[in-house]
Amino acid sequence: MSDPGKPGPLSRVVNVERLPPGRGAVTVEATPAEAEALARDFGIPAIRDLVGRFAVSGPTSRLLVTGTVEALVTQVCTVSLEPFEARVSEPVEVTFTDTDRLAGTDAEDADVPDPIVGGRLDFGVLTAEFLALGLDPYPRRPGIQFEEVEVGAGVKPFEALRTLRDPEG
């Protein structure tokens, strides 16, 4: 996850020591200005109703964060180039541990938890990252079909060269 010291347009830093022991809940709702800034960062026309709902469990040295990130986004159709709205709902499941416990672990290991830096987690950054994961990289407006276009049907690619070599054909 991202460094809590460098928040992006959406930041909700929570001190993990202040979370209820064993279990807790965090909700992040983006303001219109934050959603607009994220849309610019993501290169899409608009984001609305962005909400991250998270359940936090475990000791403060190793937290499991689960939940969902939901939003209504406006993307541009890759076929028609028309903007359209789509709902994003991305599941979240991330394990965090304090940075002291990460010492000596292999960064290549896929099971290495994300760090809790300075005793804090930024749930705003977590929300933004999972929204980005939920965006369709090749959005297509519902009902739009890609129609194959055959260019140069019946034309032989070297026919023009042949006429240059033998002008009488």
Backbone as CSV, one residue per row, in Angstrom:
resi,resn,N_x,N_y,N_z,CA_x,CA_y,CA_z,C_x,C_y,C_z
1,MET,0.836,-1.165,0.000,0.000,0.000,0.000,0.886,1.235,0.000
2,SER,0.310,2.384,-0.147,1.070,3.616,-0.267,1.567,4.125,1.077
3,ASP,2.536,5.011,1.016,3.148,5.604,2.196,2.202,6.614,2.833
4,PRO,1.811,6.434,4.118,0.912,7.384,4.755,1.512,8.773,4.884
5,GLY,2.831,8.895,4.741,3.458,10.201,4.809,3.225,11.028,3.560
6,LYS,2.781,10.394,2.472,2.561,11.091,1.210,1.139,10.828,0.727
7,PRO,0.147,11.430,1.385,-1.234,11.143,0.991,-1.581,11.742,-0.370
8,GLY,-2.482,11.068,-1.071,-2.976,11.562,-2.348,-4.214,12.407,-2.112
9,PRO,-5.068,12.489,-3.110,-6.265,13.319,-2.977,-7.265,12.808,-1.942
10,LEU,-7.169,11.525,-1.586,-8.088,10.950,-0.601,-7.257,10.349,0.525
11,SER,-7.335,10.942,1.702,-6.537,10.478,2.829,-7.385,10.469,4.096
12,ARG,-7.390,9.319,4.782,-8.054,9.169,6.079,-7.126,8.332,6.952
13,VAL,-6.189,8.995,7.597,-5.194,8.312,8.411,-5.811,7.966,9.761
14,VAL,-5.631,6.696,10.163,-6.154,6.208,11.437,-4.989,5.644,12.240
15,ASN,-4.883,6.060,13.484,-3.901,5.498,14.399,-4.431,4.136,14.830
16,VAL,-3.687,3.074,14.547,-4.178,1.723,14.830,-4.363,1.478,16.323
17,GLU,-3.651,2.203,17.162,-3.810,2.060,18.616,-5.186,2.545,19.079
18,ARG,-5.832,3.387,18.281,-7.147,3.925,18.657,-8.306,3.067,18.162
19,LEU,-7.996,2.033,17.398,-9.051,1.124,16.951,-9.503,0.276,18.138
20,PRO,-10.786,-0.085,18.196,-11.250,-0.939,19.291,-10.473,-2.258,19.306
21,PRO,-10.120,-2.765,20.481,-9.342,-4.012,20.558,-10.047,-5.173,19.854
22,GLY,-9.307,-5.840,18.977,-9.838,-7.041,18.323,-10.672,-6.777,17.093
23,ARG,-11.562,-5.780,17.123,-12.448,-5.516,15.978,-12.719,-4.034,15.880
24,GLY,-13.002,-3.594,14.692,-13.348,-2.200,14.476,-13.911,-2.028,13.080
25,ALA,-14.452,-0.864,12.826,-14.995,-0.560,11.507,-14.575,0.846,11.122
26,VAL,-14.240,1.001,9.857,-13.855,2.303,9.324,-14.624,2.500,8.029
27,THR,-15.229,3.675,7.883,-15.921,4.025,6.641,-15.284,5.286,6.083
28,VAL,-14.981,5.255,4.795,-14.410,6.399,4.093,-15.405,6.827,3.029
29,GLU,-15.859,8.085,3.118,-16.729,8.646,2.090,-16.003,9.833,1.476
30,ALA,-15.756,9.774,0.185,-15.037,10.845,-0.500,-15.942,12.045,-0.701
31,THR,-15.405,13.232,-0.474,-16.137,14.468,-0.768,-16.163,14.647,-2.287
32,PRO,-17.050,15.495,-2.797,-17.039,15.746,-4.244,-15.681,16.246,-4.749
33,ALA,-15.005,17.088,-3.973,-13.691,17.592,-4.396,-12.659,16.469,-4.445
34,GLU,-12.683,15.577,-3.457,-11.756,14.442,-3.449,-12.034,13.510,-4.620
35,ALA,-13.313,13.245,-4.885,-13.684,12.375,-6.010,-13.247,12.993,-7.334
36,GLU,-13.396,14.289,-7.462,-12.978,14.980,-8.688,-11.458,14.882,-8.871
37,ALA,-10.708,15.065,-7.787,-9.247,14.961,-7.860,-8.815,13.538,-8.211
38,LEU,-9.473,12.536,-7.640,-9.160,11.142,-7.978,-9.464,10.853,-9.445
39,ALA,-10.586,11.362,-9.945,-10.940,11.153,-11.352,-9.855,11.724,-12.257
40,ARG,-9.347,12.905,-11.910,-8.248,13.488,-12.691,-7.012,12.577,-12.629
41,ASP,-6.679,12.107,-11.419,-5.526,11.216,-11.261,-5.678,9.940,-12.081
42,PHE,-6.898,9.389,-12.128,-7.150,8.139,-12.832,-7.393,8.349,-14.331
43,GLY,-7.534,9.598,-14.764,-7.751,9.878,-16.177,-9.129,9.476,-16.667
44,ILE,-10.146,9.591,-15.805,-11.517,9.291,-16.212,-12.369,10.536,-16.000
45,PRO,-13.512,10.640,-16.682,-14.316,11.858,-16.584,-14.865,12.170,-15.188
46,ALA,-15.316,11.157,-14.431,-15.929,11.469,-13.132,-15.996,10.253,-12.225
47,ILE,-16.036,10.542,-10.919,-16.275,9.543,-9.874,-17.311,10.143,-8.946
48,ARG,-18.333,9.350,-8.612,-19.366,9.809,-7.670,-19.622,8.725,-6.635
49,ASP,-20.113,9.169,-5.493,-20.570,8.245,-4.442,-19.499,7.222,-4.055
50,LEU,-18.259,7.658,-3.918,-17.164,6.752,-3.550,-17.189,6.502,-2.049
51,VAL,-17.331,5.213,-1.685,-17.370,4.809,-0.279,-16.549,3.538,-0.102
52,GLY,-15.701,3.561,0.922,-14.977,2.359,1.336,-15.480,1.957,2.712
53,ARG,-15.917,0.719,2.841,-16.394,0.201,4.134,-15.485,-0.948,4.532
54,PHE,-14.852,-0.793,5.703,-13.839,-1.753,6.117,-14.116,-2.283,7.518
55,ALA,-13.876,-3.570,7.697,-13.878,-4.194,9.021,-12.420,-4.502,9.344
56,VAL,-12.025,-4.201,10.562,-10.644,-4.395,10.988,-10.646,-5.388,12.142
57,SER,-9.814,-6.428,12.046,-9.744,-7.412,13.121,-8.298,-7.801,13.377
58,GLY,-8.058,-8.315,14.571,-6.736,-8.783,14.942,-6.048,-7.825,15.892
59,PRO,-4.905,-8.254,16.406,-4.140,-7.371,17.288,-3.521,-6.223,16.483
60,THR,-3.171,-5.128,17.149,-2.643,-3.959,16.442,-1.317,-4.232,15.739
61,SER,-0.641,-5.327,16.089,0.616,-5.666,15.415,0.386,-6.407,14.094
62,ARG,-0.818,-6.957,13.903,-1.152,-7.673,12.657,-2.656,-7.557,12.428
63,LEU,-3.037,-6.655,11.544,-4.452,-6.367,11.309,-4.915,-6.960,9.980
64,LEU,-6.128,-7.494,9.996,-6.780,-7.941,8.769,-7.868,-6.931,8.456
65,VAL,-7.784,-6.342,7.264,-8.773,-5.371,6.819,-9.556,-6.004,5.679
66,THR,-10.885,-6.114,5.859,-11.761,-6.651,4.816,-12.873,-5.652,4.563
67,GLY,-13.519,-5.763,3.429,-14.635,-4.870,3.130,-14.848,-4.719,1.644
68,THR,-15.424,-3.566,1.262,-15.671,-3.265,-0.144,-15.445,-1.786,-0.407
69,VAL,-15.100,-1.510,-1.635,-15.028,-0.133,-2.134,-16.037,-0.050,-3.264
70,GLU,-16.931,0.938,-3.176,-17.974,1.099,-4.188,-18.011,2.534,-4.672
71,ALA,-18.362,2.696,-5.944,-18.484,4.033,-6.528,-19.263,3.943,-7.829
72,LEU,-19.720,5.086,-8.273,-20.299,5.233,-9.600,-19.280,6.035,-10.396
73,VAL,-18.774,5.454,-11.464,-17.738,6.119,-12.249,-18.225,6.391,-13.666
74,THR,-17.696,7.442,-14.251,-17.931,7.723,-15.661,-16.642,7.402,-16.386
75,GLN,-16.728,6.497,-17.350,-15.577,6.126,-18.158,-15.920,6.364,-19.627
76,VAL,-14.909,6.317,-20.475,-15.106,6.515,-21.903,-15.022,5.160,-22.586
77,CYS,-16.055,4.841,-23.356,-16.128,3.572,-24.073,-14.978,3.478,-25.076
78,THR,-14.252,2.352,-25.050,-13.128,2.179,-25.959,-13.563,1.876,-27.394
79,VAL,-14.852,1.601,-27.594,-15.346,1.317,-28.941,-15.978,2.558,-29.548
80,SER,-16.927,3.173,-28.824,-17.666,4.310,-29.380,-17.085,5.659,-28.977
81,LEU,-16.180,5.672,-27.989,-15.585,6.888,-27.430,-16.607,7.785,-26.739
82,GLU,-17.736,7.207,-26.366,-18.768,7.945,-25.637,-18.628,7.686,-24.144
83,PRO,-18.835,8.726,-23.319,-18.808,8.505,-21.872,-20.049,7.730,-21.421
84,PHE,-19.872,6.915,-20.376,-21.001,6.173,-19.805,-20.701,5.926,-18.334
85,GLU,-21.752,5.694,-17.559,-21.598,5.438,-16.129,-21.593,3.939,-15.864
86,ALA,-20.784,3.550,-14.879,-20.714,2.149,-14.476,-20.514,2.090,-12.967
87,ARG,-21.060,1.070,-12.357,-20.891,0.861,-10.921,-19.660,-0.008,-10.697
88,VAL,-18.852,0.387,-9.717,-17.676,-0.384,-9.321,-17.924,-0.888,-7.906
89,SER,-17.686,-2.174,-7.683,-17.765,-2.766,-6.354,-16.593,-3.741,-6.242
90,GLU,-15.585,-3.340,-5.488,-14.352,-4.123,-5.400,-14.172,-4.659,-3.986
91,PRO,-14.025,-5.991,-3.827,-13.790,-6.561,-2.499,-12.377,-6.238,-2.010
92,VAL,-12.245,-6.098,-0.699,-10.963,-5.763,-0.085,-10.618,-6.826,0.955
93,GLU,-9.390,-7.311,0.901,-8.855,-8.179,1.949,-7.344,-7.979,1.971
94,VAL,-6.868,-7.290,3.003,-5.449,-6.957,3.112,-4.999,-7.195,4.549
95,THR,-3.827,-7.800,4.698,-3.228,-7.974,6.021,-2.122,-6.938,6.177
96,PHE,-2.126,-6.274,7.323,-1.103,-5.280,7.654,-0.371,-5.740,8.911
97,THR,0.911,-5.438,8.963,1.682,-5.713,10.174,2.617,-4.543,10.432
98,ASP,3.045,-4.391,11.690,3.934,-3.269,11.990,5.274,-3.485,11.299
99,THR,5.944,-2.397,10.967,7.169,-2.470,10.164,8.276,-3.240,10.858
100,ASP,8.290,-3.288,12.199,9.319,-4.052,12.915,9.238,-5.538,12.577
101,ARG,8.050,-6.041,12.344,7.877,-7.469,12.041,8.244,-7.805,10.598
102,LEU,8.401,-6.771,9.754,8.763,-7.013,8.357,10.266,-7.180,8.177
103,ALA,11.064,-6.800,9.172,12.518,-6.903,9.062,12.913,-8.353,8.814
104,GLY,13.757,-8.543,7.817,14.252,-9.880,7.523,13.349,-10.707,6.626
105,THR,12.191,-10.168,6.208,11.319,-10.936,5.311,11.715,-10.659,3.874
106,ASP,11.462,-11.614,3.019,11.784,-11.496,1.606,10.684,-10.707,0.911
107,ALA,11.045,-9.566,0.339,10.064,-8.704,-0.315,9.430,-9.379,-1.525
108,GLU,10.071,-10.407,-2.073,9.521,-11.115,-3.226,8.398,-12.068,-2.819
109,ASP,8.309,-12.385,-1.541,7.305,-13.320,-1.038,5.917,-12.691,-1.175
110,ALA,5.008,-13.372,-1.849,3.665,-12.836,-2.080,2.848,-12.742,-0.797
111,ASP,3.238,-13.477,0.255,2.465,-13.483,1.490,2.943,-12.460,2.520
112,VAL,3.884,-11.599,2.146,4.367,-10.583,3.073,3.260,-9.545,3.254
113,PRO,2.853,-9.291,4.495,1.792,-8.302,4.732,2.251,-6.892,4.385
114,ASP,1.289,-6.022,4.153,1.583,-4.612,3.940,1.976,-3.998,5.279
115,PRO,2.805,-2.948,5.251,3.290,-2.393,6.518,2.317,-1.413,7.174
116,ILE,2.327,-1.427,8.492,1.715,-0.363,9.284,2.874,0.587,9.565
117,VAL,2.833,1.785,9.009,3.946,2.719,9.114,3.638,3.753,10.182
118,GLY,4.518,3.833,11.161,4.343,4.821,12.219,3.086,4.605,13.042
119,GLY,2.604,3.364,13.106,1.400,3.068,13.882,0.116,3.560,13.235
120,ARG,0.178,3.836,11.926,-0.994,4.392,11.232,-1.283,3.671,9.920
121,LEU,-2.565,3.670,9.562,-3.021,3.189,8.257,-3.820,4.300,7.606
122,ASP,-3.645,4.450,6.286,-4.421,5.450,5.557,-5.532,4.734,4.791
123,PHE,-6.740,4.779,5.364,-7.875,4.111,4.737,-8.367,4.846,3.484
124,GLY,-8.026,6.120,3.353,-8.348,6.856,2.129,-7.535,6.339,0.952
125,VAL,-6.253,6.134,1.193,-5.383,5.579,0.152,-5.827,4.162,-0.194
126,LEU,-6.184,3.379,0.816,-6.675,2.023,0.585,-7.930,2.052,-0.294
127,THR,-8.825,2.988,-0.005,-10.046,3.149,-0.804,-9.700,3.488,-2.251
128,ALA,-8.809,4.441,-2.452,-8.427,4.852,-3.803,-7.758,3.712,-4.565
129,GLU,-6.886,2.963,-3.893,-6.186,1.877,-4.563,-7.141,0.769,-5.009
130,PHE,-8.103,0.429,-4.166,-9.033,-0.640,-4.562,-10.051,-0.147,-5.592
131,LEU,-10.355,1.151,-5.590,-11.186,1.693,-6.670,-10.431,1.551,-7.991
132,ALA,-9.151,1.888,-7.989,-8.341,1.764,-9.204,-8.313,0.318,-9.696
133,LEU,-8.200,-0.638,-8.763,-8.212,-2.049,-9.146,-9.544,-2.465,-9.770
134,GLY,-10.633,-1.830,-9.337,-11.960,-2.193,-9.829,-12.335,-1.559,-11.158
135,LEU,-11.544,-0.585,-11.629,-11.854,0.061,-12.909,-11.532,-0.869,-14.068
136,ASP,-12.413,-0.904,-15.036,-12.195,-1.693,-16.245,-11.144,-0.977,-17.100
137,PRO,-10.023,-1.620,-17.411,-8.996,-0.948,-18.207,-9.426,-0.710,-19.661
138,TYR,-10.396,-1.475,-20.148,-10.927,-1.308,-21.501,-12.451,-1.221,-21.414
139,PRO,-12.946,-0.107,-20.886,-14.394,-0.015,-20.662,-15.194,-0.019,-21.956
140,ARG,-16.306,-0.710,-21.891,-17.206,-0.776,-23.046,-18.621,-0.513,-22.552
141,ARG,-19.249,0.487,-23.142,-20.617,0.832,-22.773,-21.527,-0.357,-23.019
142,PRO,-22.448,-0.636,-22.092,-23.358,-1.775,-22.286,-24.101,-1.676,-23.621
143,GLY,-24.177,-2.795,-24.322,-24.892,-2.848,-25.594,-24.025,-2.531,-26.805
144,ILE,-22.825,-2.045,-26.593,-21.938,-1.715,-27.714,-21.201,-2.980,-28.151
145,GLN,-21.208,-3.229,-29.428,-20.496,-4.374,-29.989,-19.364,-3.862,-30.863
146,PHE,-18.247,-4.520,-30.781,-17.119,-4.184,-31.631,-17.348,-4.837,-32.981
147,GLU,-17.354,-4.024,-34.023,-17.562,-4.547,-35.366,-16.234,-4.554,-36.096
148,GLU,-15.848,-5.719,-36.559,-14.596,-5.819,-37.297,-14.749,-5.149,-38.645
149,VAL,-13.743,-4.397,-39.012,-13.725,-3.730,-40.308,-12.628,-4.366,-41.134
150,GLU,-12.979,-4.783,-42.332,-11.997,-5.388,-43.202,-11.473,-4.310,-44.129
151,VAL,-10.205,-4.006,-43.970,-9.580,-2.961,-44.764,-8.928,-3.597,-45.978
152,GLY,-9.180,-3.010,-47.139,-8.536,-3.477,-48.352,-9.007,-4.836,-48.809
153,ALA,-10.277,-5.114,-48.632,-10.811,-6.413,-49.038,-10.593,-6.609,-50.531
154,GLY,-10.021,-7.730,-50.898,-9.822,-8.064,-52.308,-8.553,-7.467,-52.904
155,VAL,-7.878,-6.606,-52.174,-6.661,-5.987,-52.685,-5.474,-6.868,-52.299
156,LYS,-4.619,-7.092,-53.247,-3.415,-7.870,-52.989,-2.311,-6.885,-52.625
157,PRO,-1.606,-7.110,-51.505,-0.665,-6.119,-51.004,0.489,-5.790,-51.954
158,PHE,0.903,-6.713,-52.787,2.046,-6.440,-53.652,1.629,-6.086,-55.082
159,GLU,0.351,-5.924,-55.335,-0.140,-5.607,-56.678,0.421,-4.271,-57.167
160,ALA,0.489,-3.258,-56.290,1.018,-1.946,-56.681,2.492,-2.050,-57.050
161,LEU,3.250,-2.859,-56.355,4.665,-3.031,-56.666,4.829,-3.737,-58.022
162,ARG,3.952,-4.679,-58.283,4.015,-5.410,-59.540,3.789,-4.455,-60.718
163,THR,2.900,-3.491,-60.579,2.640,-2.546,-61.663,3.830,-1.610,-61.876
164,LEU,4.591,-1.346,-60.824,5.789,-0.517,-60.973,6.861,-1.269,-61.755
165,ARG,6.995,-2.540,-61.494,7.999,-3.355,-62.162,7.602,-3.625,-63.614
166,ASP,6.340,-3.890,-63.836,5.844,-4.235,-65.154,4.655,-3.322,-65.464
167,PRO,4.880,-2.099,-65.957,3.798,-1.141,-66.139,2.690,-1.632,-67.072
168,GLU,2.931,-2.584,-67.916,1.884,-3.052,-68.829,1.067,-4.166,-68.182
169,GLY,1.457,-4.574,-66.954,0.759,-5.462,-66.123,0.506,-6.812,-66.391
